[in-house]
């Protein structure tokens, strides 16, 4: 295993330490440090930028040829870290502990070491990793107590204010769809370095704000959580496929939620966010879309069309069809079979 020691805390100096340890050069453009890995080390890059108010961000988008452990060992209070694994997996541990925290794709963690202990990140060889680390110098990131208690009603208020690192902290989960969209925006931003810096400052605050919202939601019981996690998007898409493949059968929302492993509230929230509609309205839209296709096929009479889309009442079908197409099923068929 290759061990890289980082003896600096601001994220820009982290890149300089890594460049020195790996004996490769780095580039600096408008306060963004960029380290491109050479073929003997791996593939990809590590880059970092100090934002403002004690916030900074490091992006690891690479694949190493050997197992690599990066040890952050500065004998000072280390920043509070918000870690987001958008591809692959990696291990984290506190430098004074042996316990490993493995973070998989779509997972995030809030980590704070105690006293002057540091952090250790471990990457497996030949495994592509995409990791963002939003880092907060809590002494510089001063909270306004007049509003912080209102915005941060959880123990994050104490964590943010723990500038001497009196306690360690670790919390993990799956990051939200809102956070995933910010990562996509960062990845796709291709403008010049000046505009990129402004964009990254904004993105840093968006990451922090959305993570606070998600952490507070994490504290709720599962049936009362409303923030949609990125890993749950896959389950929403599974629900869509289940609906399409089972239109001839009558399933209620509870059945669909149980099939894909979500609560009813989270299933409804997912359809609202992804499709701007309810589950029932989505099912109705799918049924009507299929019905319109079947009505253009003279091999099926209207009663057969009603059965094939999972309805039992021809009169109800006629009503919802007319509400949507402003004509009855018979009128629609006659118009399209001419």
C-alpha positions as CSV (number, residue, x, y, z in Angstrom):
1,X,0.0,0.0,0.0
2,X,1.2,3.5,-0.8
3,X,0.9,5.9,2.1
4,X,0.7,9.6,1.4
5,X,1.0,12.0,4.4
6,X,-0.7,15.4,4.2
7,X,0.7,17.9,6.7
8,X,-1.5,20.8,5.7
9,X,-5.1,21.8,6.4
10,X,-6.4,24.3,3.9
11,X,-7.6,22.3,0.9
12,X,-5.3,24.2,-1.6
13,X,-2.2,23.2,0.4
14,X,-3.4,19.6,0.5
15,X,-2.9,19.5,-3.3
16,X,0.7,20.8,-2.9
17,X,1.5,18.2,-0.3
18,X,0.0,15.4,-2.5
19,X,2.0,16.7,-5.5
20,X,5.2,16.6,-3.4
21,X,4.5,13.1,-2.1
22,X,3.7,11.8,-5.6
23,X,6.5,13.8,-7.2
24,X,4.3,15.2,-9.9
25,X,3.5,18.9,-10.7
26,X,0.2,20.6,-10.1
27,X,-1.5,23.5,-11.9
28,X,-3.1,26.6,-10.4
29,X,-5.9,28.5,-12.2
30,X,-7.9,31.2,-10.4
31,X,-7.4,29.6,-7.0
32,X,-8.2,26.1,-8.1
33,X,-5.4,23.6,-7.7
34,X,-5.3,20.7,-10.1
35,X,-3.2,17.5,-9.8
36,X,-3.3,15.2,-12.8
37,X,-2.1,11.7,-12.0
38,X,0.6,10.2,-14.2
39,X,0.3,6.7,-15.7
40,X,2.7,5.1,-13.2
41,X,0.4,6.3,-10.3
42,X,-3.0,5.9,-11.9
43,X,-5.5,7.8,-14.0
44,X,-7.6,10.9,-13.4
45,X,-7.2,14.0,-11.1
46,X,-7.5,15.5,-7.7
47,X,-8.3,19.1,-7.4
48,X,-9.2,21.6,-4.7
49,X,-10.4,25.1,-4.2
50,X,-10.8,27.3,-1.1
51,X,-14.2,29.0,-1.3
52,X,-14.9,31.6,1.4
53,X,-15.8,31.8,5.1
54,X,-13.6,28.8,5.9
55,X,-15.2,26.5,3.3
56,X,-13.2,24.5,0.8
57,X,-13.8,21.6,-1.5
58,X,-11.6,18.7,-2.7
59,X,-12.6,16.5,-5.6
60,X,-11.0,13.1,-6.1
61,X,-11.9,11.7,-9.6
62,X,-9.3,9.0,-10.2
63,X,-8.2,5.4,-10.2
64,X,-5.0,4.3,-8.5
65,X,-2.7,1.5,-9.7
66,X,-2.0,0.5,-6.1
67,X,-3.9,0.6,-2.8
68,X,-3.5,4.2,-1.5
69,X,-3.9,5.6,1.9
70,X,-4.0,9.4,2.4
71,X,-3.2,10.4,6.0
72,X,-4.1,13.9,7.1
73,X,-1.7,14.3,10.0
74,X,-1.4,18.0,10.8
75,X,-1.1,18.5,14.6
76,X,-3.9,21.1,14.7
77,X,-7.7,21.0,14.8
78,X,-8.9,19.4,11.6
79,X,-11.8,20.7,9.5
80,X,-15.3,19.3,9.7
81,X,-15.7,17.2,6.5
82,X,-18.8,16.4,4.4
83,X,-17.9,13.4,2.3
84,X,-19.9,12.4,-0.8
85,X,-19.1,9.2,-2.8
86,X,-20.7,9.6,-6.2
87,X,-18.9,6.6,-7.8
88,X,-17.1,3.6,-6.4
89,X,-16.3,3.2,-2.7
90,X,-13.6,4.1,-0.2
91,X,-12.8,3.8,3.5
92,X,-12.5,6.5,6.1
93,X,-11.2,6.2,9.7
94,X,-10.0,8.6,12.3
95,X,-6.2,8.6,12.8
96,X,-6.5,7.6,16.4
97,X,-8.9,4.7,15.7
98,X,-8.8,1.4,13.8
99,X,-12.4,1.2,12.9
100,X,-13.0,1.7,9.2
101,X,-16.1,3.4,7.8
102,X,-16.8,2.1,4.3
103,X,-18.7,4.5,2.0
104,X,-20.4,3.2,-1.1
105,X,-21.7,4.9,-4.2
106,X,-24.5,7.4,-3.4
107,X,-23.4,7.5,0.3
108,X,-22.4,10.6,2.3
109,X,-20.9,11.2,5.7
110,X,-20.3,14.0,8.2
111,X,-17.0,13.4,10.0
112,X,-15.2,15.4,12.7
113,X,-12.1,14.2,14.5
114,X,-11.5,14.8,18.2
115,X,-8.7,17.1,19.5
116,X,-5.8,17.3,16.9
117,X,-6.4,13.8,15.5
118,X,-6.7,13.6,11.8
119,X,-8.4,11.6,9.1
120,X,-7.4,8.7,6.9
121,X,-8.8,8.0,3.5
122,X,-8.1,4.6,1.9
123,X,-8.6,3.8,-1.8
124,X,-8.5,0.4,-3.4
125,X,-6.3,-0.2,-6.5
126,X,-7.9,-0.4,-9.9
127,X,-11.2,0.9,-8.6
128,X,-12.5,4.2,-10.0
129,X,-13.5,6.6,-7.3
130,X,-15.4,9.9,-7.5
131,X,-15.4,11.7,-4.1
132,X,-16.2,15.2,-3.1
133,X,-15.0,16.5,0.3
134,X,-16.5,19.7,1.5
135,X,-14.4,21.0,4.3
136,X,-15.2,23.5,7.0
137,X,-12.8,25.4,9.2
138,X,-15.2,25.9,12.1
139,X,-13.3,28.7,13.6
140,X,-13.5,30.8,10.4
141,X,-17.1,29.7,9.6
142,X,-18.7,31.7,12.4
143,X,-22.3,31.2,13.2
144,X,-24.7,34.0,13.8
145,X,-26.4,32.8,17.0
146,X,-29.5,35.0,16.3
147,X,-30.4,32.8,13.3
148,X,-28.4,29.6,13.7
149,X,-30.5,28.1,16.4
150,X,-33.5,28.5,14.1
151,X,-31.8,27.0,11.0
152,X,-29.9,24.2,12.8
153,X,-32.3,22.7,15.3
154,X,-30.3,19.5,15.7
155,X,-26.9,18.7,17.3
156,X,-25.2,20.2,14.2
157,X,-25.4,23.6,15.9
158,X,-23.0,22.3,18.6
159,X,-20.9,20.5,16.0
160,X,-20.4,23.6,13.9
161,X,-19.5,25.6,17.0
162,X,-17.0,23.0,18.3
163,X,-14.0,25.0,17.1
164,X,-11.6,23.2,19.5
165,X,-12.8,19.7,18.4
166,X,-13.8,18.6,21.9
167,X,-15.8,15.7,20.5
168,X,-15.6,13.4,17.5
169,X,-18.6,12.9,15.2
170,X,-19.6,10.5,12.5
171,X,-22.9,10.3,10.7
172,X,-23.5,8.5,7.3
173,X,-26.4,7.9,5.0
174,X,-27.4,8.2,1.3
175,X,-27.2,11.6,-0.1
176,X,-30.3,13.3,-1.4
177,X,-31.5,13.9,-5.0
178,X,-30.9,17.6,-4.5
179,X,-27.3,17.0,-3.6
180,X,-26.9,14.7,-6.6
181,X,-28.1,17.4,-8.9
182,X,-25.5,19.8,-7.5
183,X,-22.7,17.2,-8.2
184,X,-24.0,16.9,-11.8
185,X,-23.9,20.7,-12.2
186,X,-20.3,20.8,-10.9
187,X,-19.3,18.0,-13.3
188,X,-20.9,19.6,-16.3
189,X,-19.7,23.2,-15.7
190,X,-17.3,24.0,-18.5
191,X,-17.0,27.9,-18.4
192,X,-13.8,29.9,-17.7
193,X,-11.9,29.8,-14.4
194,X,-13.3,33.1,-13.1
195,X,-16.9,32.1,-13.6
196,X,-16.1,28.6,-12.3
197,X,-14.8,30.1,-9.0
198,X,-18.1,32.0,-8.5
199,X,-20.0,28.9,-9.4
200,X,-18.0,26.7,-7.0
201,X,-18.5,29.2,-4.1
202,X,-22.3,29.0,-4.7
203,X,-22.1,25.2,-5.0
204,X,-20.3,25.0,-1.7
205,X,-23.1,26.8,0.1
206,X,-25.8,24.8,-1.7
207,X,-24.1,21.5,-0.6
208,X,-23.9,22.7,3.0
209,X,-27.5,23.9,3.0
210,X,-29.0,20.8,1.4
211,X,-26.9,18.6,3.7
212,X,-28.3,20.4,6.8
213,X,-31.8,19.8,5.5
214,X,-31.1,16.1,4.9
215,X,-29.4,15.6,8.2
216,X,-32.5,17.0,10.0
217,X,-34.6,14.7,7.9
218,X,-32.4,11.7,8.8
219,X,-33.3,12.2,12.4
220,X,-37.0,11.5,11.7
221,X,-38.5,8.1,11.7
222,X,-38.3,6.5,8.2
223,X,-42.1,6.8,7.7
224,X,-41.8,10.6,8.3
225,X,-38.7,11.3,6.1
226,X,-39.5,13.3,3.0
227,X,-36.1,14.1,1.5
228,X,-35.6,11.8,-1.5
229,X,-32.2,10.0,-1.4
230,X,-30.2,9.3,-4.6
231,X,-30.4,5.6,-4.0
232,X,-34.1,5.8,-3.7
233,X,-34.4,7.3,-7.2
234,X,-33.5,3.8,-8.5
235,X,-36.4,2.4,-6.5
236,X,-38.8,5.0,-7.9
237,X,-37.7,3.9,-11.4
238,X,-38.4,0.3,-10.3
239,X,-41.9,1.3,-9.3
240,X,-42.4,2.8,-12.7
241,X,-41.4,-0.4,-14.4
242,X,-43.6,-2.4,-12.0
243,X,-46.6,-0.2,-12.9
244,X,-46.0,-0.6,-16.6
245,X,-45.7,-4.3,-16.4
246,X,-48.7,-4.8,-14.2
247,X,-51.3,-2.5,-15.6
248,X,-53.8,-5.3,-16.1
249,X,-53.8,-5.9,-12.4
250,X,-55.1,-3.6,-9.7
251,X,-52.5,-2.5,-7.2
252,X,-52.9,0.2,-4.6
253,X,-50.1,2.5,-3.5
254,X,-49.3,0.4,-0.5
255,X,-48.7,-2.7,-2.7
256,X,-46.4,-0.7,-5.0
257,X,-44.4,0.8,-2.2
258,X,-43.9,-2.6,-0.5
259,X,-42.8,-4.1,-3.9
260,X,-39.9,-1.7,-4.3
261,X,-39.1,-1.2,-0.6
262,X,-40.2,2.3,0.1
263,X,-42.7,3.9,2.4
264,X,-45.9,5.2,0.9
265,X,-44.9,8.8,1.8
266,X,-41.4,8.4,0.1
267,X,-43.0,6.8,-3.0
268,X,-45.4,9.7,-3.3
269,X,-42.6,12.2,-2.7
270,X,-40.5,10.6,-5.4
271,X,-43.2,10.8,-8.0
272,X,-43.9,14.4,-7.1
273,X,-40.2,15.3,-7.5
274,X,-39.4,13.2,-10.6
275,X,-42.7,13.4,-12.5
276,X,-44.5,16.4,-10.9
277,X,-47.6,14.2,-10.2
278,X,-49.0,11.7,-7.8
279,X,-48.7,7.9,-8.1
280,X,-52.4,7.5,-9.0
281,X,-52.3,10.3,-11.6
282,X,-49.1,8.7,-13.1
283,X,-50.9,5.3,-13.4
284,X,-53.9,7.0,-15.0
285,X,-51.7,8.8,-17.5
286,X,-49.9,5.5,-18.4
287,X,-53.3,3.8,-18.8
288,X,-54.7,6.5,-21.1
289,X,-51.5,6.5,-23.2
290,X,-51.7,2.8,-23.8
291,X,-55.5,3.0,-24.3
292,X,-55.0,5.6,-27.1
293,X,-52.6,3.2,-28.9
294,X,-55.0,0.2,-28.5
295,X,-57.9,2.3,-29.8
296,X,-56.1,2.8,-33.0
297,X,-55.9,-0.9,-33.5
298,X,-59.2,-2.3,-34.9
299,X,-58.4,-5.8,-33.4
300,X,-59.5,-4.7,-30.0
301,X,-63.0,-3.5,-29.0
302,X,-63.4,-0.9,-26.3
303,X,-64.3,-3.4,-23.6
304,X,-61.1,-5.3,-24.4
305,X,-59.1,-2.0,-24.2
306,X,-60.6,-1.3,-20.8
307,X,-59.6,-4.7,-19.5
308,X,-56.1,-4.5,-20.9
309,X,-55.3,-1.3,-19.0
310,X,-56.5,-2.7,-15.7
311,X,-59.9,-1.0,-15.4
312,X,-63.3,-2.7,-14.8
313,X,-65.7,0.1,-15.5
314,X,-66.2,1.2,-19.1
315,X,-68.1,4.3,-18.0
316,X,-65.3,5.4,-15.8
317,X,-62.8,4.8,-18.6
318,X,-64.9,6.9,-20.9
319,X,-65.0,9.7,-18.4
320,X,-61.3,9.9,-17.7
321,X,-60.5,9.5,-21.4
322,X,-62.8,12.4,-22.4
323,X,-61.3,14.5,-19.6
324,X,-57.9,14.0,-21.1
325,X,-58.5,13.9,-24.9
326,X,-61.7,16.1,-25.0
327,X,-63.5,13.3,-26.9
328,X,-65.0,9.9,-26.1
329,X,-63.1,6.7,-26.8
330,X,-65.5,5.9,-29.7
331,X,-65.0,9.4,-31.2
332,X,-61.2,9.0,-30.9
333,X,-61.3,5.6,-32.6
334,X,-63.5,6.8,-35.4
335,X,-61.2,9.7,-36.1
336,X,-58.0,7.6,-36.2
337,X,-59.4,4.6,-38.1
338,X,-60.5,6.6,-41.1
